Amino acid sequence: MHKVYVIGVGMTKFEKPGRRTGWDYPAMAKESGSKALDDAGITFDRIEQAHVGYVFGDSTCGQRAVYELGMTGIPITNVNNNCSTGSTALYLAASAIRGGLADCTLALGFEKMQPGSLAAAYEDREWPVAKHVQALAEIREFASPPAPWMYGVAGLEHNERYGSTPEHFAKIAAKNHRHSANNPYAQFQDVYTVEDIKNAKTVYADAGLTRLMCSPTSDGSGAAVLASERFVEANDLGDRAVEIVGQAMVTDLPSTFGTNSAINLVGTDMSRTAADQVYAQTGLTPDDLDVIELHDCFAPNELFTYEALGLAGEGEGHKLVDGNDTTYGGRWVVNPSGGLISKGHPLGATGLAQCAELTWQLRGEAGARQVDGTAVALQHNIGLGGAAVVTAYQPANR
C-alpha cells in the first residue's frame, strides 16, 4: 500500500443556518476548496479525483460544488454517510492514493442546513435509522426530537450502569465551549460555566440533556488535498505534509443490536472496532496520542468515545472528566476546536474540519488553540445508520 499525506486543508467559518444571506453551497465549496489548494501550493488541474460529501442535497451537488474550482473532466463522487460523511469522503480520497490509483485527490464536504432538529427528508420510505430507533424504544420510551433522545437514553444507561452523572456531560460541554473561544472558525465562541449549561433550555429532561450539550445545525464547508509520497517528494512538500498513518471505516456490527445496549445502538462498538484497527495498523496506543478531535454530537457521546478509543476503560470515561484529563494541561487535549457542540456541525463538512484542525495542530499552526509538542493526532467521526471513521496522523518528517 502507498503512503497518504494531507498537503493542504481549508474550511469556512461555520455559521447558523441562513445567517449569511445568499451563501449557497457552491460558494462554501469554493471558499474551503480554494483555501485547501492554496495551502497545498497547487492548482486544481493537479487534482486527479474528487470525493464530495453532503447529506442534504440533490444527486450531483458534488459536481456543482467542485466546478467552482475548475472543470477538468476528473472523476467526482457524491458521498452521503450521515454525520460521518466528511470523513468518508476523506477515506475514499485516501483510498485512491493508498491503492495507487491517483497521486493527488481532493476531499471536500459541505452542508446547507435548515434550522432546528434534524428531520427525515422523505416520508414515503423507511427512515435509515428506524431499526436503531425501534431497538432503543424497547429500552426506554421514545421521545422527540429523536437524535438527542437516542444519545440521552445512552447517557442514562451509562449513568445507571457505571455511576456517571449529567454533571459530567455538562463539564464536557463546558470544556468544548471554552476551547471554541479561541477558534475563529467556530459557530459559537462563548464561554459557559457548568451551571450555565445545566440551566440552559432542556432538550431531553430524563437525561438532563440541555441545548448547550448538543451540537447545532450549521452551514459550512471543509476540504483537504491528499497526495502520494511520490507527489510530496516531487513537489518538495515534506515540511508541511501530514501523513495519514492509519485509517479505518467500520459499519454496524452484530453487537449494535445484539446486546440490548443503548450505548452500542448509538455506535460505540463501531468506534471501538475502528480505533482498534487503527492501533493495529500503526502500532500506536492511546498513550501515544496528543490531540484528538472526536464526534461530540451530544456530550454523552464524547464520554462513550473516551472509552471506545481506549482513553479509559469501559465505564470509566467520567473519571477522565473528573481528572481534567481531556483539556489543556491534561493527558490529552480533546476537541481543541470546540468540537461539534461549539464549533458547529454541518454534517458533510464535519469530518474535514476535524482533519483541518489536526493538520494545523501537527504543523504548529493552530494559534491560541495550539497544543505544545503535538506529534500524534487522532480523528473520530461517526454517523448513525451507520459508519465510524477513525484516522491517525503524524507529521511527514517526524
The 8 nearest C-alpha neighbors of each residue, nearest first, counted from 0:
[[1, 97, 98, 2, 99, 96, 3, 94],
 [0, 2, 97, 99, 98, 3, 96, 227],
 [1, 3, 228, 227, 97, 0, 4, 242],
 [2, 4, 227, 243, 242, 226, 97, 93],
 [5, 3, 242, 226, 241, 225, 243, 240],
 [4, 6, 225, 241, 240, 7, 224, 242],
 [7, 5, 240, 39, 224, 225, 4, 241],
 [8, 6, 39, 35, 38, 224, 223, 5],
 [9, 7, 35, 223, 355, 222, 38, 224],
 [10, 8, 35, 34, 31, 222, 221, 32],
 [11, 9, 221, 31, 220, 222, 352, 12],
 [12, 10, 220, 31, 219, 13, 30, 221],
 [11, 13, 184, 185, 14, 219, 10, 186],
 [12, 14, 219, 186, 185, 218, 184, 343],
 [15, 13, 186, 218, 217, 16, 12, 219],
 [14, 16, 217, 18, 218, 17, 186, 216],
 [17, 15, 218, 217, 18, 112, 114, 113],
 [18, 16, 19, 20, 15, 218, 22, 14],
 [17, 19, 15, 16, 20, 14, 22, 218],
 [20, 18, 17, 22, 21, 14, 16, 15],
 [21, 19, 22, 18, 17, 23, 16, 15],
 [20, 22, 23, 19, 17, 18, 26, 24],
 [23, 21, 20, 19, 26, 24, 27, 17],
 [24, 22, 26, 25, 21, 27, 111, 20],
 [23, 25, 27, 26, 28, 111, 109, 64],
 [26, 24, 64, 28, 27, 23, 29, 67],
 [27, 25, 29, 24, 28, 23, 30, 22],
 [26, 28, 24, 30, 25, 29, 220, 219],
 [29, 27, 25, 31, 30, 26, 64, 32],
 [28, 30, 26, 32, 67, 27, 33, 31],
 [31, 29, 27, 33, 28, 32, 26, 34],
 [30, 32, 10, 9, 34, 221, 28, 33],
 [31, 33, 35, 29, 34, 222, 30, 28],
 [34, 32, 36, 30, 35, 31, 29, 37],
 [33, 35, 9, 37, 31, 32, 36, 38],
 [36, 34, 8, 9, 7, 38, 32, 33],
 [37, 35, 39, 33, 38, 34, 41, 40],
 [36, 38, 40, 34, 39, 35, 33, 41],
 [39, 37, 7, 35, 36, 40, 34, 8],
 [38, 40, 7, 6, 36, 37, 41, 35],
 [41, 39, 37, 38, 36, 42, 7, 35],
 [42, 40, 39, 36, 37, 43, 45, 38],
 [43, 41, 44, 45, 36, 40, 37, 46],
 [42, 44, 45, 46, 69, 68, 41, 36],
 [43, 45, 46, 42, 71, 69, 47, 41],
 [46, 44, 43, 42, 47, 103, 41, 104],
 [45, 47, 104, 103, 44, 43, 48, 105],
 [48, 46, 104, 103, 73, 101, 45, 49],
 [49, 47, 104, 74, 73, 46, 75, 105],
 [50, 48, 105, 75, 104, 106, 51, 74],
 [51, 49, 76, 106, 88, 75, 92, 77],
 [52, 50, 107, 77, 61, 108, 78, 106],
 [51, 53, 108, 78, 347, 84, 85, 88],
 [52, 54, 347, 109, 110, 79, 108, 55],
 [53, 55, 79, 347, 81, 56, 346, 110],
 [56, 54, 53, 110, 111, 112, 57, 120],
 [55, 57, 54, 60, 58, 53, 59, 111],
 [58, 56, 60, 59, 55, 61, 54, 53],
 [57, 59, 60, 56, 77, 61, 62, 78],
 [60, 58, 61, 62, 57, 63, 77, 56],
 [59, 61, 63, 62, 57, 58, 64, 56],
 [62, 60, 64, 51, 59, 77, 63, 65],
 [61, 63, 65, 64, 59, 60, 66, 75],
 [62, 64, 60, 66, 61, 65, 59, 25],
 [63, 65, 25, 61, 62, 66, 28, 67],
 [64, 66, 67, 62, 68, 63, 61, 69],
 [67, 65, 69, 68, 63, 70, 64, 62],
 [66, 68, 65, 29, 69, 64, 25, 63],
 [69, 67, 66, 65, 29, 43, 33, 32],
 [70, 68, 66, 67, 71, 43, 65, 44],
 [71, 69, 66, 72, 68, 65, 73, 67],
 [70, 72, 73, 69, 44, 43, 66, 46],
 [71, 73, 70, 74, 75, 69, 47, 48],
 [72, 74, 71, 48, 47, 75, 49, 70],
 [75, 73, 48, 49, 76, 72, 47, 50],
 [76, 74, 49, 50, 48, 73, 62, 77],
 [75, 77, 50, 51, 78, 49, 74, 61],
 [76, 78, 51, 61, 52, 50, 59, 75],
 [77, 79, 52, 51, 88, 76, 53, 84],
 [80, 78, 84, 54, 53, 52, 81, 77],
 [81, 79, 84, 83, 82, 382, 78, 386],
 [80, 82, 382, 83, 84, 79, 54, 383],
 [81, 83, 382, 346, 84, 381, 80, 347],
 [84, 82, 382, 381, 380, 80, 81, 86],
 [83, 85, 80, 87, 347, 79, 52, 82],
 [86, 84, 350, 347, 348, 88, 108, 351],
 [85, 87, 350, 89, 88, 83, 84, 90],
 [86, 88, 90, 84, 89, 85, 83, 91],
 [89, 87, 91, 85, 50, 86, 90, 106],
 [88, 90, 86, 92, 106, 87, 91, 93],
 [89, 91, 87, 93, 88, 92, 94, 86],
 [92, 90, 94, 88, 93, 89, 87, 95],
 [91, 93, 89, 95, 94, 90, 104, 106],
 [92, 94, 90, 96, 91, 95, 97, 89],
 [95, 93, 97, 91, 96, 92, 98, 90],
 [96, 94, 100, 98, 93, 92, 97, 101],
 [97, 95, 101, 99, 93, 98, 94, 102],
 [98, 96, 1, 94, 0, 95, 99, 93],
 [97, 99, 96, 95, 100, 94, 0, 1],
 [98, 100, 96, 97, 101, 95, 1, 102],
 [101, 99, 95, 98, 96, 102, 97, 94],
 [102, 100, 96, 99, 95, 103, 47, 104],
 [103, 101, 227, 226, 96, 230, 104, 100],
 [102, 104, 226, 46, 225, 47, 101, 227],
 [105, 103, 48, 46, 225, 47, 92, 49],
 [104, 106, 49, 224, 223, 225, 50, 107],
 [107, 105, 50, 89, 223, 88, 222, 92],
 [106, 108, 222, 51, 221, 52, 105, 50],
 [109, 107, 348, 52, 347, 85, 51, 221],
 [110, 108, 220, 348, 347, 53, 219, 221],
 [109, 111, 345, 218, 347, 53, 219, 112],
 [110, 112, 218, 24, 16, 219, 109, 23],
 [113, 111, 16, 218, 110, 217, 216, 114],
 [112, 114, 16, 115, 111, 216, 17, 117],
 [115, 113, 16, 216, 112, 116, 15, 217],
 [116, 114, 113, 117, 216, 215, 118, 112],
 [115, 117, 118, 144, 114, 216, 146, 215],
 [118, 116, 115, 119, 146, 216, 144, 113],
 [117, 119, 120, 116, 144, 145, 115, 121],
 [120, 118, 121, 126, 122, 117, 127, 125],
 [119, 121, 118, 122, 55, 126, 117, 123],
 [122, 120, 119, 123, 124, 126, 125, 118],
 [121, 123, 124, 120, 119, 125, 126, 118],
 [124, 122, 121, 125, 126, 120, 119, 127],
 [125, 123, 122, 126, 121, 127, 119, 120],
 [126, 124, 127, 129, 123, 122, 128, 121],
 [125, 127, 129, 128, 124, 119, 121, 122],
 [128, 126, 129, 384, 125, 130, 131, 383],
 [127, 129, 384, 131, 130, 126, 132, 383],
 [130, 128, 132, 126, 131, 127, 133, 125],
 [129, 131, 133, 128, 132, 134, 127, 126],
 [132, 130, 128, 134, 129, 133, 135, 264],
 [133, 131, 129, 135, 134, 130, 136, 128],
 [134, 132, 136, 130, 135, 131, 129, 137],
 [133, 135, 131, 137, 132, 136, 130, 138],
 [136, 134, 132, 138, 137, 133, 261, 131],
 [137, 135, 133, 139, 140, 141, 138, 134],
 [136, 138, 135, 134, 139, 133, 140, 141],
 [139, 137, 135, 136, 140, 134, 261, 259],
 [140, 138, 136, 137, 135, 141, 152, 142],
 [139, 141, 136, 142, 138, 137, 135, 152],
 [142, 140, 136, 139, 143, 148, 145, 135],
 [143, 141, 148, 144, 145, 140, 203, 149],
 [144, 142, 145, 148, 141, 146, 147, 203],
 [143, 145, 146, 142, 147, 148, 116, 117],
 [144, 146, 143, 148, 147, 149, 142, 141],
 [145, 147, 149, 148, 144, 150, 117, 143],
 [148, 146, 150, 149, 151, 145, 144, 203],
 [147, 149, 151, 145, 146, 150, 142, 152],
 [150, 148, 146, 152, 147, 151, 145, 153],
 [149, 151, 153, 147, 152, 148, 154, 146],
 [150, 152, 148, 154, 206, 153, 149, 147],
 [153, 151, 155, 149, 154, 150, 148, 156],
 [152, 154, 261, 262, 150, 156, 151, 155],
 [155, 153, 151, 157, 299, 152, 156, 150],
 [156, 154, 158, 152, 157, 153, 206, 159],
 [155, 157, 153, 159, 154, 158, 160, 152],
 [156, 158, 154, 160, 155, 161, 159, 163],
 [159, 157, 163, 162, 155, 164, 156, 161],
 [158, 160, 156, 157, 161, 162, 155, 163],
 [159, 161, 157, 158, 156, 162, 314, 163],
 [162, 160, 314, 157, 158, 163, 159, 315],
 [163, 161, 158, 159, 160, 164, 157, 314],
 [162, 164, 158, 161, 317, 157, 167, 165],
 [163, 165, 166, 158, 167, 162, 168, 155],
 [166, 164, 168, 167, 207, 169, 206, 163],
 [165, 167, 169, 164, 168, 170, 197, 193],
 [168, 166, 170, 165, 169, 164, 171, 317],
 [167, 169, 165, 171, 298, 166, 170, 299],
 [168, 170, 166, 172, 167, 171, 193, 196],
 [169, 171, 173, 167, 172, 168, 193, 174],
 [172, 170, 168, 174, 169, 173, 298, 167],
 [171, 173, 169, 175, 212, 174, 170, 298],
 [172, 174, 170, 176, 171, 175, 193, 191],
 [175, 173, 177, 171, 172, 176, 170, 178],
 [174, 176, 337, 178, 172, 177, 173, 338],
 [175, 177, 179, 173, 341, 178, 190, 174],
 [176, 178, 190, 174, 175, 179, 180, 173],
 [179, 177, 337, 175, 335, 176, 180, 181],
 [180, 178, 337, 182, 176, 181, 188, 336],
 [179, 181, 188, 178, 177, 182, 189, 190],
 [182, 180, 179, 367, 368, 178, 183, 188],
 [181, 183, 179, 184, 185, 180, 336, 368],
 [182, 184, 185, 181, 12, 180, 188, 179],
 [185, 183, 12, 182, 13, 11, 186, 342],
 [186, 184, 342, 187, 182, 183, 13, 12],
 [185, 187, 13, 14, 342, 343, 341, 184],
 [188, 186, 341, 185, 189, 342, 179, 343],
 [187, 189, 180, 179, 185, 190, 186, 176],
 [190, 188, 187, 180, 176, 191, 177, 179],
 [189, 191, 177, 176, 180, 188, 192, 173],
 [192, 190, 195, 173, 189, 196, 193, 176],
 [191, 193, 195, 194, 173, 196, 190, 170],
 [192, 194, 196, 195, 169, 170, 173, 197],
 [193, 195, 197, 192, 196, 198, 191, 169],
 [196, 194, 192, 198, 193, 197, 191, 199],
 [195, 197, 193, 199, 194, 198, 211, 169],
 [196, 198, 194, 195, 199, 169, 193, 209],
 [197, 199, 195, 196, 194, 200, 209, 201],
 [200, 198, 196, 197, 209, 195, 210, 201],
 [199, 201, 209, 210, 202, 198, 211, 197],
 [200, 202, 209, 204, 203, 208, 210, 199],
 [201, 203, 209, 208, 210, 204, 200, 147],
 [204, 202, 208, 205, 201, 206, 148, 207],
 [203, 205, 207, 206, 201, 208, 202, 209],
 [206, 204, 207, 203, 208, 151, 155, 152],
 [205, 207, 208, 151, 204, 155, 203, 154],
 [208, 206, 204, 205, 165, 203, 209, 201],
 [209, 207, 203, 206, 202, 204, 201, 212],
 [210, 208, 201, 202, 212, 200, 211, 199],
 [209, 211, 213, 212, 200, 202, 199, 201],
 [210, 212, 213, 209, 196, 199, 172, 340],
 [213, 211, 298, 172, 210, 209, 297, 208],
 [214, 212, 297, 210, 211, 340, 296, 215],
 [213, 215, 340, 296, 339, 297, 343, 344],
 [216, 214, 343, 217, 344, 213, 340, 339],
 [215, 217, 344, 114, 345, 112, 16, 115],
 [218, 216, 345, 15, 16, 344, 14, 343],
 [217, 219, 111, 14, 16, 345, 110, 13],
 [218, 220, 13, 109, 110, 11, 345, 27],
 [219, 221, 109, 348, 11, 108, 27, 10],
 [220, 222, 10, 348, 351, 31, 352, 108],
 [223, 221, 107, 9, 32, 31, 106, 8],
 [222, 224, 8, 106, 7, 35, 105, 225],
 [223, 225, 105, 7, 6, 104, 5, 35],
 [226, 224, 5, 104, 4, 103, 6, 105],
 [227, 225, 103, 4, 102, 3, 230, 5],
 [226, 228, 102, 3, 230, 229, 96, 2],
 [227, 229, 231, 230, 2, 232, 3, 226],
 [228, 230, 232, 227, 231, 233, 102, 226],
 [229, 231, 233, 227, 228, 232, 226, 102],
 [232, 230, 236, 228, 234, 229, 233, 235],
 [231, 233, 235, 229, 234, 230, 228, 236],
 [234, 232, 230, 231, 235, 229, 236, 228],
 [233, 235, 231, 232, 236, 230, 237, 229],
 [234, 236, 232, 233, 237, 231, 238, 230],
 [237, 235, 231, 234, 238, 239, 240, 232],
 [236, 238, 240, 239, 235, 395, 231, 396],
 [237, 239, 236, 240, 396, 395, 235, 394],
 [240, 238, 237, 236, 241, 362, 6, 395],
 [241, 239, 6, 237, 395, 5, 236, 238],
 [240, 242, 394, 395, 5, 4, 393, 358],
 [243, 241, 4, 395, 393, 392, 244, 394],
 [242, 244, 392, 3, 245, 4, 391, 241],
 [243, 245, 392, 242, 391, 281, 393, 246],
 [246, 244, 391, 277, 243, 390, 281, 280],
 [245, 247, 390, 277, 389, 391, 248, 244],
 [248, 246, 273, 389, 388, 277, 276, 249],
 [247, 249, 388, 387, 273, 389, 386, 250],
 [250, 248, 387, 386, 273, 269, 247, 388],
 [249, 251, 386, 385, 269, 387, 252, 248],
 [252, 250, 385, 269, 255, 386, 249, 253],
 [251, 253, 254, 255, 250, 269, 268, 256],
 [252, 254, 255, 257, 256, 251, 258, 268],
 [255, 253, 257, 252, 256, 258, 263, 268],
 [256, 254, 263, 264, 252, 253, 257, 251],
 [255, 257, 254, 258, 253, 264, 259, 134],
 [256, 258, 254, 253, 255, 259, 260, 252],
 [257, 259, 260, 254, 256, 255, 263, 253],
 [260, 258, 257, 256, 261, 138, 134, 263],
 [261, 259, 258, 262, 263, 264, 256, 255],
 [260, 262, 153, 264, 263, 135, 265, 152],
 [261, 263, 153, 260, 264, 265, 267, 266],
 [264, 262, 255, 267, 266, 265, 260, 261],
 [263, 265, 261, 255, 266, 262, 131, 260],
 [266, 264, 263, 262, 267, 261, 383, 150],
 [265, 267, 263, 269, 264, 268, 270, 383],
 [266, 268, 263, 270, 269, 307, 262, 265],
 [267, 269, 271, 270, 266, 263, 272, 255],
 [270, 268, 266, 272, 267, 271, 249, 387],
 [269, 271, 267, 273, 268, 272, 387, 307],
 [272, 270, 307, 268, 274, 269, 273, 308],
 [271, 273, 275, 269, 274, 270, 268, 276],
 [272, 274, 276, 270, 247, 275, 271, 249],
 [275, 273, 277, 271, 276, 272, 308, 389],
 [276, 274, 278, 272, 277, 273, 271, 279],
 [277, 275, 279, 273, 274, 278, 280, 272],
 [278, 276, 280, 274, 245, 279, 275, 246],
 [277, 279, 275, 283, 281, 282, 276, 280],
 [278, 280, 276, 277, 282, 281, 275, 283],
 [281, 279, 277, 278, 245, 282, 276, 244],
 [280, 282, 283, 278, 279, 245, 277, 244],
 [281, 283, 278, 279, 280, 284, 277, 245],
 [284, 282, 278, 281, 287, 285, 279, 288],
 [283, 285, 286, 287, 278, 282, 288, 309],
 [286, 284, 287, 288, 310, 309, 283, 308],
 [285, 287, 284, 288, 310, 283, 289, 330],
 [288, 286, 285, 284, 283, 289, 375, 374],
 [289, 287, 375, 285, 286, 376, 290, 377],
 [288, 290, 331, 375, 373, 376, 332, 287],
 [291, 289, 376, 332, 331, 333, 288, 377],
 [292, 290, 333, 377, 376, 378, 334, 293],
 [291, 293, 334, 378, 333, 353, 379, 377],
 [294, 292, 379, 378, 295, 291, 380, 334],
 [293, 295, 380, 296, 379, 381, 301, 339],
 [296, 294, 301, 297, 300, 339, 298, 293],
 [297, 295, 214, 339, 294, 213, 340, 298],
 [298, 296, 213, 295, 300, 299, 212, 214],
 [297, 299, 168, 212, 300, 301, 295, 172],
 [300, 298, 302, 154, 301, 297, 168, 303],
 [301, 299, 303, 302, 298, 295, 297, 304],
 [300, 302, 295, 304, 298, 299, 303, 305],
 [301, 303, 299, 300, 305, 304, 316, 317],
 [304, 302, 300, 306, 305, 301, 307, 299],
 [303, 305, 307, 301, 306, 302, 308, 300],
 [306, 304, 310, 302, 308, 303, 307, 316],
 [305, 307, 311, 309, 304, 303, 308, 313],
 [306, 308, 271, 304, 309, 305, 270, 267],
 [309, 307, 306, 305, 310, 274, 271, 304],
 [308, 310, 306, 311, 307, 285, 305, 312],
 [311, 309, 305, 308, 306, 285, 312, 307],
 [312, 310, 306, 309, 316, 315, 305, 313],
 [313, 311, 315, 306, 314, 309, 316, 310],
 [312, 314, 315, 306, 311, 316, 307, 309],
 [313, 315, 161, 316, 312, 157, 306, 160],
 [316, 314, 312, 317, 318, 313, 311, 306],
 [317, 315, 318, 311, 302, 319, 305, 306],
 [316, 318, 320, 319, 315, 163, 167, 321],
 [317, 319, 321, 320, 316, 315, 322, 311],
 [320, 318, 324, 322, 317, 321, 316, 323],
 [321, 319, 317, 323, 318, 322, 324, 167],
 [320, 322, 318, 319, 323, 317, 167, 324],
 [321, 323, 319, 324, 320, 318, 329, 325],
 [324, 322, 320, 321, 325, 329, 319, 326],
 [323, 325, 329, 330, 319, 322, 326, 331],
 [326, 324, 332, 331, 333, 329, 323, 330],
 [325, 327, 332, 329, 324, 333, 323, 328],
 [328, 326, 329, 332, 325, 370, 331, 324],
 [327, 329, 326, 330, 324, 332, 331, 323],
 [330, 328, 324, 326, 327, 331, 325, 323],
 [329, 331, 324, 325, 328, 332, 289, 326],
 [332, 330, 325, 289, 329, 290, 333, 324],
 [331, 333, 326, 325, 290, 327, 335, 291],
 [332, 334, 291, 325, 335, 292, 290, 331],
 [333, 335, 292, 338, 336, 337, 291, 293],
 [334, 336, 178, 337, 333, 368, 332, 338],
 [337, 335, 334, 338, 179, 182, 178, 342],
 [338, 336, 179, 175, 178, 342, 341, 334],
 [339, 337, 334, 340, 342, 336, 341, 175],
 [338, 340, 343, 344, 342, 214, 341, 296],
 [341, 339, 214, 338, 213, 343, 342, 296],
 [340, 342, 337, 187, 176, 343, 339, 338],
 [341, 343, 185, 337, 186, 339, 338, 187],
 [344, 342, 339, 341, 186, 217, 215, 340],
 [343, 345, 339, 217, 346, 349, 216, 215],
 [346, 344, 217, 110, 218, 348, 219, 347],
 [345, 347, 82, 344, 348, 349, 110, 54],
 [348, 346, 53, 108, 85, 109, 84, 52],
 [347, 349, 108, 109, 220, 221, 85, 351],
 [350, 348, 352, 351, 346, 344, 85, 347],
 [351, 349, 85, 86, 353, 352, 348, 380],
 [352, 350, 354, 221, 353, 85, 348, 349],
 [351, 353, 355, 349, 354, 221, 350, 348],
 [352, 354, 350, 356, 351, 355, 292, 357],
 [355, 353, 351, 357, 352, 356, 358, 350],
 [356, 354, 352, 358, 8, 353, 357, 351],
 [357, 355, 353, 359, 358, 354, 360, 352],
 [356, 358, 360, 354, 359, 355, 361, 353],
 [359, 357, 355, 361, 360, 356, 354, 362],
 [358, 360, 364, 362, 365, 356, 357, 361],
 [361, 359, 357, 363, 365, 358, 362, 369],
 [362, 360, 358, 363, 359, 373, 374, 357],
 [363, 361, 359, 364, 360, 358, 239, 394],
 [362, 364, 360, 361, 365, 359, 369, 373],
 [363, 365, 359, 362, 366, 360, 369, 361],
 [366, 364, 369, 359, 360, 368, 363, 367],
 [367, 365, 368, 369, 364, 363, 181, 182],
 [366, 368, 369, 181, 365, 182, 370, 364],
 [369, 367, 366, 365, 181, 335, 370, 182],
 [370, 368, 365, 366, 367, 360, 371, 363],
 [369, 371, 373, 368, 372, 360, 327, 332],
 [372, 370, 373, 369, 363, 360, 289, 374],
 [371, 373, 374, 370, 289, 363, 361, 369],
 [372, 374, 289, 361, 371, 370, 375, 360],
 [373, 375, 393, 361, 372, 289, 376, 394],
 [376, 374, 393, 288, 289, 392, 373, 287],
 [377, 375, 290, 392, 291, 288, 391, 289],
 [376, 378, 391, 291, 390, 392, 292, 290],
 [377, 379, 292, 390, 389, 293, 291, 391],
 [380, 378, 293, 389, 388, 294, 292, 390],
 [381, 379, 294, 83, 388, 387, 350, 293],
 [382, 380, 387, 83, 386, 82, 388, 294],
 [381, 383, 82, 83, 81, 386, 385, 387],
 [384, 382, 385, 386, 265, 81, 381, 266],
 [385, 383, 128, 127, 382, 386, 251, 131],
 [384, 386, 383, 382, 250, 251, 387, 80],
 [385, 387, 250, 382, 249, 381, 383, 83],
 [386, 388, 381, 249, 270, 248, 380, 269],
 [387, 389, 248, 380, 247, 379, 381, 86],
 [388, 390, 379, 378, 247, 246, 273, 274],
 [391, 389, 246, 378, 245, 377, 247, 388],
 [392, 390, 377, 245, 244, 376, 243, 246],
 [391, 393, 243, 376, 242, 244, 375, 377],
 [392, 394, 375, 242, 241, 374, 395, 376],
 [395, 393, 241, 397, 396, 242, 361, 240],
 [394, 396, 241, 242, 240, 397, 237, 393],
 [397, 395, 394, 237, 238, 240, 241, 239],
 [396, 394, 395, 393, 374, 241, 242, 238]]
